[in-house]
Amino acid sequence: MRFEIMTFWPGALPRGLLVGCILQLGLLSAFALVSDARAQKLVDPNTVAPEYRAAAEKRRAEQLKQLQCSKKADEAKVNHRDHAAYVNACLDK
């Protein structure tokens, strides 16, 4: 039977923690960038083909109304849980 003795390298633990922290920060920043990229952009009717311009103008008006209602919800300090219901009620008015 052979027994191996564990050796302790003085710099191994801090180095491993540093590498782990760097990897976690990298993943968090990557997820933050992805969440920003998924946000809808405002439609610009001038950059759309002429046959789709009316639909683009209608969509932009909807987006602006949603943004206004979302800002009203933020100003009213609505709970995150009730945010969607507040915005939907605002859009129905």
Buried (B, 14 or more C-beta within 10 A) or exposed (E): EEEEEEEEEEEEEEEEEEEEEEEEEEEEEEEEEEEEEEEEEEBEBEEBEEEEEEEBBEBBEEBEBBEEBBEEBEEEEBEEEEBEEBBEEBEEE
